């Protein structure tokens, strides 16, 4: 079993914001005909997908970004999933808009969702996919990540999210190394 966690904030207010690109990737994966509908479990919305005969949980924590670790820990404990079988998808202000970066492990890099997951799991040795949302301007990081994409940015982020959906499917089938070679900016 594999678990794909898309980070974001719940509620209509946050739809389409930079911080919710993780949710957008999980939503893209959940469009597959073999995916179940989302159900509320483990402080999250959870759907099941079967890819190449393997069960994959698609997870959108509803604990808000900065408390994502609680939801992830519940799922990891319940299903006894090992960290290499967990992929966390999140935004990254240090990457250009729509660019992807797969990593097998790493620091939180100042991302509060990753920081909370690391604190709850007691390790940073789990794969992650960061999606570039561009650096903040004078607005500051909080306003930037909680803000919506400008119309001129929407094509680039839509392409990045679609590419991320394909990349996550490849991660499920072939692992992190192949994804790093193919998708990293």
C-alpha positions as CSV (number, residue, x, y, z in Angstrom):
1,X,0.0,0.0,0.0
2,X,1.1,3.5,-0.7
3,X,-0.2,6.8,0.7
4,X,-0.3,10.1,-1.2
5,X,-0.9,13.1,1.0
6,X,-1.8,16.4,-0.7
7,X,-1.3,19.3,1.7
8,X,-3.7,22.3,1.8
9,X,-6.3,24.1,3.8
10,X,-9.9,22.9,3.9
11,X,-12.8,25.1,2.9
12,X,-14.0,27.1,-0.2
13,X,-12.0,30.1,1.0
14,X,-8.7,28.3,0.2
15,X,-9.7,26.7,-3.2
16,X,-7.3,27.8,-5.9
17,X,-4.7,29.2,-3.5
18,X,-1.0,28.5,-3.8
19,X,-1.0,26.6,-0.6
20,X,-3.6,24.2,-2.0
21,X,-1.7,22.8,-4.9
22,X,-1.2,19.5,-3.0
23,X,-5.0,19.2,-2.8
24,X,-5.2,19.9,-6.5
25,X,-2.8,17.0,-7.3
26,X,-4.8,14.6,-5.1
27,X,-8.0,15.7,-6.7
28,X,-6.5,15.1,-10.1
29,X,-5.5,11.5,-9.1
30,X,-9.0,11.0,-7.7
31,X,-10.5,11.6,-11.2
32,X,-9.3,8.2,-12.3
33,X,-12.2,5.8,-13.0
34,X,-10.8,3.3,-10.5
35,X,-10.8,5.8,-7.6
36,X,-13.4,5.8,-4.9
37,X,-15.2,8.9,-3.6
38,X,-13.7,10.8,-0.8
39,X,-14.8,9.9,2.7
40,X,-14.1,11.6,6.0
41,X,-11.5,9.6,8.0
42,X,-8.5,10.3,10.1
43,X,-9.1,14.0,10.2
44,X,-8.9,13.9,6.4
45,X,-10.7,13.3,3.2
46,X,-9.6,9.9,2.0
47,X,-10.2,8.2,-1.3
48,X,-8.8,4.8,-2.5
49,X,-7.2,4.2,-5.9
50,X,-5.8,1.0,-7.4
51,X,-2.8,1.5,-9.6
52,X,-1.1,-1.6,-11.1
53,X,-3.0,-3.7,-8.6
54,X,-1.7,-1.7,-5.6
55,X,-3.9,0.1,-3.2
56,X,-3.2,3.8,-2.9
57,X,-4.8,6.1,-0.3
58,X,-5.3,9.6,-1.6
59,X,-5.4,11.9,1.4
60,X,-6.3,15.6,1.9
61,X,-5.8,16.5,5.6
62,X,-8.5,18.7,7.0
63,X,-6.5,19.9,10.0
64,X,-5.2,23.0,8.1
65,X,-1.7,23.1,6.7
66,X,0.2,23.8,9.9
67,X,-1.3,20.7,11.7
68,X,-1.1,18.2,8.9
69,X,1.2,15.9,10.9
70,X,-1.7,14.7,13.1
71,X,-3.7,13.4,10.2
72,X,-0.7,11.8,8.5
73,X,0.3,10.1,11.8
74,X,-3.1,8.6,12.2
75,X,-3.0,7.1,8.7
76,X,0.5,5.8,9.0
77,X,-0.2,4.2,12.3
78,X,-3.5,2.6,11.3
79,X,-2.3,1.1,8.0
80,X,1.3,0.4,9.3
81,X,2.7,2.3,6.3
82,X,6.5,2.7,6.2
83,X,7.8,6.2,5.4
84,X,9.2,5.2,1.9
85,X,5.6,4.4,0.9
86,X,4.3,7.9,1.9
87,X,4.5,10.7,-0.6
88,X,3.7,14.2,0.6
89,X,2.8,16.8,-2.1
90,X,3.0,20.5,-1.3
91,X,3.7,24.0,-2.5
92,X,7.2,25.6,-2.6
93,X,7.9,29.3,-2.8
94,X,11.5,28.6,-3.7
95,X,10.7,27.0,-7.0
96,X,9.5,28.7,-10.2
97,X,5.8,28.5,-10.9
98,X,4.7,25.0,-11.9
99,X,8.2,23.4,-11.6
100,X,8.4,20.1,-9.8
101,X,11.0,18.6,-7.4
102,X,10.8,15.1,-6.2
103,X,13.0,14.1,-3.2
104,X,13.3,10.9,-1.3
105,X,13.8,12.8,2.0
106,X,14.8,16.2,3.2
107,X,14.2,19.0,5.6
108,X,11.0,21.0,5.9
109,X,12.7,24.0,4.4
110,X,10.5,26.4,6.4
111,X,7.3,24.8,5.1
112,X,5.0,24.5,8.2
113,X,3.0,21.5,6.9
114,X,6.2,19.5,6.3
115,X,7.6,20.7,9.7
116,X,4.5,19.3,11.5
117,X,4.6,16.0,9.6
118,X,8.3,15.7,10.5
119,X,7.5,16.4,14.1
120,X,4.7,13.8,14.2
121,X,6.6,11.1,12.4
122,X,9.9,11.8,14.1
123,X,11.8,11.6,10.8
124,X,12.2,13.5,7.5
125,X,12.9,10.3,5.6
126,X,9.8,10.2,3.5
127,X,9.4,11.1,-0.1
128,X,7.9,14.5,-1.1
129,X,7.0,16.4,-4.2
130,X,7.3,20.1,-4.1
131,X,5.4,22.2,-6.7
132,X,6.7,25.7,-7.4
133,X,4.3,28.6,-6.7
134,X,7.0,31.3,-7.2
135,X,8.5,33.6,-4.6
136,X,6.5,36.2,-2.8
137,X,6.8,39.8,-3.8
138,X,6.3,42.6,-1.3
139,X,3.1,40.9,0.0
140,X,5.1,38.6,2.2
141,X,5.0,34.8,2.3
142,X,1.8,34.3,4.2
143,X,-0.3,36.5,1.9
144,X,1.4,34.9,-1.1
145,X,0.7,31.3,-0.3
146,X,-2.8,32.0,0.9
147,X,-3.5,34.1,-2.2
148,X,-5.0,32.8,-5.5
149,X,-3.1,32.6,-8.7
150,X,-3.3,35.5,-11.0
151,X,-5.0,34.9,-14.4
152,X,-1.6,35.1,-16.1
153,X,-0.3,32.3,-13.8
154,X,-3.1,29.9,-14.3
155,X,-1.9,28.1,-17.4
156,X,1.6,27.4,-15.9
157,X,0.2,26.1,-12.6
158,X,-2.4,24.0,-14.4
159,X,0.4,22.4,-16.5
160,X,2.5,21.9,-13.3
161,X,-0.4,20.2,-11.5
162,X,-1.1,17.9,-14.5
163,X,2.6,17.0,-14.7
164,X,2.6,16.4,-10.9
165,X,-0.4,14.0,-11.3
166,X,1.5,12.1,-14.0
167,X,4.6,12.1,-11.8
168,X,2.8,10.7,-8.7
169,X,1.3,7.9,-10.9
170,X,4.9,7.1,-12.0
171,X,6.1,7.2,-8.3
172,X,3.4,4.6,-7.4
173,X,4.5,2.3,-10.3
174,X,8.3,2.9,-10.4
175,X,9.5,4.7,-7.3
176,X,11.2,8.0,-6.5
177,X,14.4,7.7,-8.4
178,X,12.7,7.5,-11.8
179,X,10.5,10.5,-10.9
180,X,13.6,12.5,-9.9
181,X,15.3,11.8,-13.2
182,X,12.2,12.6,-15.3
183,X,10.5,15.5,-13.5
184,X,12.9,17.5,-11.4
185,X,13.5,21.1,-12.6
